[in-house]
Amino acid sequence: MTDPTRAVPVLRNGTLAETDSVAVETPVALVFNGISHAVMMATPADLEAFALGFALSEGLLASRAECYGIDMVESDAGIEVQIEVAAAAEMRLKDQRRSLAGRTGCGLCGIDSLTRLDLAPERLAPPAWAATLSPVVVQRALAGMGSHQPINAATGACHAAGWSDPDGVIADVAEDVGRHNALDKLLGRRAQAGLSNADGFVVMSSRASYELVRKCARLGVPALATISAPTSLAIDIAAQAGLVLYGFVRSNQAVRYAGGPSGEG
């Protein structure tokens, strides 16, 4: 598999010739039962977890059991991740493709595209600890994530998605040039290991977009904390789902946007 970093020659301050480590960004094609679904620009690491996490968080798979196997084929053009899935999952994929037939342009255009957004999240049944998740705990989790980011330490170019226990102790971190990819890798790892998503929360080195909140809600993550701000739609979806949402988490602050008031801060 391609290395996630690469050394490139640079002129530092215009005079000194050196090399820098940069994050590798490569096309990754996700192919389900021979059907090409998407090509993502991603860091070439943890791609099996990425593919599984993407399929689950996008609702293409109803459960880990619907994934029968994952293989990767590398070429000069990029990396193709071939996912073998159950017939029910293949039908969901084909339905999505039919809804996109005839669409032109880019972005979210047309009634079919808007229908596919799926902005009505499942209502979570969060554990008791989530209701009292405090600023101190989310600050501890964000602060602890940095030591688990070797690619970003080398390049300064990767987002991170971390898994924290209810006390703010980081258990796992996934990295990628894309924040959505980092989250999918993290959730995919947990699915591979058969871990519950109700026993902790996600912390991220990014803003909180609606996609990140939607992915967490779909997979039963009770809380999300990000270093930057949430969007209005992220807040709305978190409130609908009953998901605790923190933003602007820094050493001296943490703002709770959804999930009820905190007893601290």
Backbone torsions as a table, in degrees:
resi	resn	phi	psi	omega
1	MET	NA	144.5	179.5
2	THR	-57.4	139.9	177.7
3	ASP	-67.4	140.9	-179.0
4	PRO	-74.3	-8.6	176.2
5	THR	-129.6	158.9	178.5
6	ARG	-145.5	142.1	177.5
7	ALA	-87.4	132.5	178.2
8	VAL	-129.9	146.1	178.1
9	PRO	-73.0	141.7	179.1
10	VAL	-140.1	161.8	168.1
11	LEU	-109.0	110.1	-179.0
12	ARG	-87.4	124.5	-176.7
13	ASN	59.2	24.2	172.9
14	GLY	81.1	-1.7	-174.5
15	THR	-130.0	-44.5	-170.1
16	LEU	-91.5	119.9	179.2
17	ALA	-79.7	122.5	-179.8
18	GLU	-142.8	-172.2	170.7
19	THR	-124.7	149.1	174.9
20	ASP	-121.7	150.2	171.0
21	SER	-87.8	130.5	177.5
22	VAL	-122.5	152.0	178.1
23	ALA	-75.3	133.7	177.9
24	VAL	-79.3	133.3	175.5
25	GLU	-121.7	121.5	-174.0
26	THR	-137.2	150.9	176.2
27	PRO	-67.9	131.2	176.9
28	VAL	-124.0	113.6	179.9
29	ALA	-92.5	129.3	177.2
30	LEU	-101.5	116.9	-173.9
31	VAL	-121.4	118.6	-177.6
32	PHE	-107.2	116.5	-179.0
33	ASN	49.7	41.8	178.6
34	GLY	82.7	-1.9	-179.2
35	ILE	-100.8	118.0	179.8
36	SER	-74.3	124.6	-176.4
37	HIS	-105.2	-42.8	-176.8
38	ALA	-159.2	153.3	170.5
39	VAL	-118.4	117.7	-177.5
40	MET	-110.0	146.2	171.3
41	MET	-90.7	119.9	-171.3
42	ALA	-146.8	163.1	171.5
43	THR	-79.0	127.4	-173.7
44	PRO	-77.1	68.9	175.4
45	ALA	-147.1	144.1	179.0
46	ASP	56.3	41.6	-173.9
47	LEU	-74.7	-27.3	174.3
48	GLU	-65.1	-45.0	177.1
49	ALA	-63.0	-39.8	178.1
50	PHE	-59.1	-48.7	-178.2
51	ALA	-62.5	-44.0	179.9
52	LEU	-66.7	-45.5	179.5
53	GLY	-62.3	-40.4	177.4
54	PHE	-62.2	-47.3	-177.9
55	ALA	-62.1	-38.2	179.2
56	LEU	-74.8	-45.7	-174.4
57	SER	-73.4	-20.4	176.0
58	GLU	-93.0	0.0	178.0
59	GLY	79.3	11.8	177.2
60	LEU	-73.9	-32.8	174.0
61	LEU	-111.6	135.7	176.7
62	ALA	-79.1	-24.2	180.0
63	SER	-161.7	166.7	177.3
64	ARG	-59.2	-30.1	-177.3
65	ALA	-64.6	-20.6	-179.7
66	GLU	-80.4	-5.6	175.4
67	CYS	-97.6	118.0	-176.1
68	TYR	-95.1	-20.7	179.9
69	GLY	175.9	155.8	180.0
70	ILE	-135.8	127.9	176.1
71	ASP	-127.3	154.5	180.0
72	MET	-124.9	138.3	177.3
73	VAL	-124.7	119.8	-177.7
74	GLU	-102.1	138.8	178.2
75	SER	-142.7	178.9	178.0
76	ASP	-63.9	-27.1	-177.6
77	ALA	-79.1	-22.8	-177.1
78	GLY	152.8	-152.5	-177.8
79	ILE	-124.9	129.2	176.1
80	GLU	-104.1	123.1	177.1
81	VAL	-102.4	113.8	-176.0
82	GLN	-99.8	116.2	-175.9
83	ILE	-111.0	123.1	175.2
84	GLU	-93.4	122.8	-174.4
85	VAL	-127.5	165.7	178.9
86	ALA	-66.8	160.8	-178.6
87	ALA	-59.2	-38.6	-179.8
88	ALA	-62.1	-40.3	178.8
89	ALA	-67.9	-38.0	177.9
90	GLU	-62.6	-38.2	178.2
91	MET	-64.7	-39.6	177.4
92	ARG	-61.9	-42.2	179.1
93	LEU	-61.9	-45.5	-179.6
94	LYS	-64.9	-36.7	177.1
95	ASP	-62.6	-41.2	177.2
96	GLN	-63.3	-42.5	-179.6
97	ARG	-64.9	-37.8	178.3
98	ARG	-64.2	-36.4	180.0
99	SER	-68.5	-19.8	179.8
100	LEU	-94.0	-8.4	-175.4
101	ALA	-59.2	131.0	176.5
102	GLY	84.7	-1.6	-179.3
103	ARG	-73.6	137.4	177.9
104	THR	-121.1	167.7	179.1
105	GLY	77.5	-162.6	-177.7
106	CYS	-135.0	169.2	180.0
107	GLY	79.8	-159.8	-177.1
108	LEU	-97.4	96.5	-176.4
109	CYS	-132.1	138.7	177.3
110	GLY	93.3	154.7	-177.1
111	ILE	-62.0	-41.5	-179.5
112	ASP	-60.1	-41.1	-179.7
113	SER	-63.8	-44.4	-179.9
114	LEU	-65.3	-37.6	178.3
115	THR	-61.9	-35.9	-177.1
116	ARG	-72.7	-11.8	-176.0
117	LEU	-62.3	-31.0	177.5
118	ASP	53.2	67.8	-177.5
119	LEU	-94.7	15.4	177.5
120	ALA	-109.4	91.0	-175.0
121	PRO	-73.8	156.8	172.0
122	GLU	-63.9	144.5	176.2
123	ARG	-80.4	121.8	-178.6
124	LEU	-78.8	157.0	169.9
125	ALA	-113.2	78.4	-171.7
126	PRO	-66.9	146.8	176.3
127	PRO	-65.9	161.2	-175.2
128	ALA	-58.5	-36.3	-176.2
129	TRP	-64.1	-28.1	-176.3
130	ALA	-64.9	-35.4	-178.6
131	ALA	-64.4	-26.5	-178.6
132	THR	-109.8	17.7	178.2
133	LEU	-59.5	120.0	-169.1
134	SER	-99.4	160.8	173.5
135	PRO	-55.8	-38.5	-178.9
136	VAL	-59.8	-41.5	-177.9
137	VAL	-68.7	-45.7	-178.2
138	VAL	-69.2	-33.5	175.2
139	GLN	-64.1	-40.6	178.0
140	ARG	-62.0	-42.4	-178.8
141	ALA	-65.2	-46.8	179.0
142	LEU	-62.4	-40.3	180.0
143	ALA	-65.1	-33.1	-178.2
144	GLY	-81.0	-10.4	-175.0
145	MET	-74.9	-30.2	-173.9
146	GLY	-58.3	-36.9	-178.0
147	SER	-72.3	-6.7	179.3
148	HIS	-106.5	19.3	-176.8
149	GLN	-120.0	72.0	-176.9
150	PRO	-66.5	-34.6	-179.4
151	ILE	-68.7	-42.9	178.8
152	ASN	-68.2	-34.7	177.5
153	ALA	-61.3	-34.7	-178.8
154	ALA	-82.0	-28.9	-170.4
155	THR	-121.4	-27.7	-175.0
156	GLY	69.7	20.6	-171.4
157	ALA	-125.8	9.5	-174.5
158	CYS	-116.6	141.6	168.1
159	HIS	-80.2	162.2	178.1
160	ALA	-134.8	144.1	170.8
161	ALA	-123.1	121.9	-176.8
162	GLY	-115.8	152.3	174.8
163	TRP	-107.6	124.9	-179.8
164	SER	-116.7	146.5	172.3
165	ASP	-79.4	172.4	-176.0
166	PRO	-61.6	-13.1	178.8
167	ASP	-96.0	1.0	179.4
168	GLY	89.1	17.3	178.7
169	VAL	-95.4	123.2	-177.5
170	ILE	-74.7	129.2	179.6
171	ALA	-106.0	-25.9	-176.9
172	ASP	-161.2	149.7	177.1
173	VAL	-141.0	134.8	174.5
174	ALA	-115.8	143.7	-177.4
175	GLU	-122.4	147.8	175.0
176	ASP	-166.2	157.5	175.7
177	VAL	-65.3	-22.0	177.7
178	GLY	-108.8	135.9	-177.5
179	ARG	-67.4	-37.5	178.5
180	HIS	-64.9	-40.3	178.5
181	ASN	-62.7	-41.8	179.8
182	ALA	-60.6	-42.6	178.8
183	LEU	-65.2	-43.0	179.0
184	ASP	-62.2	-39.0	177.6
185	LYS	-62.6	-43.8	-179.5
186	LEU	-63.4	-48.6	-178.8
187	LEU	-67.5	-33.7	176.7
188	GLY	-66.2	-40.0	176.2
189	ARG	-59.6	-43.4	-179.4
190	ARG	-65.4	-38.8	177.2
191	ALA	-65.6	-40.7	177.8
192	GLN	-59.2	-37.4	-177.6
193	ALA	-87.1	-3.0	-179.9
194	GLY	69.8	30.0	-176.6
195	LEU	-89.1	146.6	176.0
196	SER	-76.6	144.4	175.8
197	ASN	-95.4	8.9	-179.2
198	ALA	-94.3	-4.7	-173.4
199	ASP	-103.5	21.6	178.9
200	GLY	-178.5	-165.8	-177.9
201	PHE	-145.1	167.4	-177.0
202	VAL	-101.0	137.5	171.9
203	VAL	-121.9	143.0	-174.6
204	MET	-139.7	147.4	-179.3
205	SER	-90.8	47.8	-174.1
206	SER	-153.0	-178.1	168.1
207	ARG	-76.6	168.4	177.9
208	ALA	-102.1	100.9	176.5
209	SER	-87.4	165.9	-179.9
210	TYR	-63.4	-32.1	-179.4
211	GLU	-63.2	-40.2	-180.0
212	LEU	-66.0	-42.5	178.6
213	VAL	-64.9	-42.0	-178.8
214	ARG	-63.5	-42.2	178.9
215	LYS	-61.6	-44.9	179.8
216	CYS	-63.1	-43.7	-179.4
217	ALA	-63.8	-40.9	-178.5
218	ARG	-62.4	-33.0	-176.5
219	LEU	-103.4	16.3	169.9
220	GLY	76.2	23.5	176.3
221	VAL	-80.3	123.0	-172.6
222	PRO	-79.3	-16.2	-176.1
223	ALA	-154.0	148.3	178.2
224	LEU	-136.3	132.5	177.3
225	ALA	-128.1	131.5	-177.9
226	THR	-127.1	155.6	-176.7
227	ILE	-75.9	-24.2	-179.8
228	SER	-114.8	-170.7	-171.0
229	ALA	-77.0	156.4	169.5
230	PRO	-90.1	161.3	170.3
231	THR	-89.0	167.6	179.9
232	SER	-62.1	-39.2	-178.9
233	LEU	-70.0	-34.2	175.4
234	ALA	-61.1	-43.3	178.6
235	ILE	-63.5	-44.3	-178.8
236	ASP	-61.8	-44.7	-178.3
237	ILE	-68.0	-39.7	177.1
238	ALA	-60.8	-42.4	179.6
239	ALA	-64.5	-42.2	178.5
240	GLN	-62.8	-38.9	-176.3
241	ALA	-81.7	-16.5	-173.2
242	GLY	77.1	27.7	-178.8
243	LEU	-94.7	133.2	176.8
244	VAL	-74.1	126.6	-177.5
245	LEU	-126.0	120.1	173.9
246	TYR	-111.9	142.0	172.4
247	GLY	-134.7	174.8	-178.3
248	PHE	49.5	44.7	-179.8
249	VAL	-83.1	112.1	178.7
250	ARG	-131.0	-178.7	-178.3
251	SER	-63.5	-26.5	-175.3
252	ASN	-115.8	8.0	-179.9
253	GLN	-161.1	161.9	171.4
254	ALA	-160.9	125.1	-175.3
255	VAL	-106.8	123.2	179.9
256	ARG	-94.7	121.5	-174.8
257	TYR	-104.1	-25.0	-177.3
258	ALA	-153.5	156.5	176.4
259	GLY	102.2	7.8	177.2
260	GLY	96.3	161.9	-176.4
261	PRO	-72.5	151.2	175.7
262	SER	-97.4	151.7	179.1
263	GLY	-80.4	-4.6	-178.5
264	GLU	-126.5	163.1	172.4
265	GLY	86.3	NA	NA
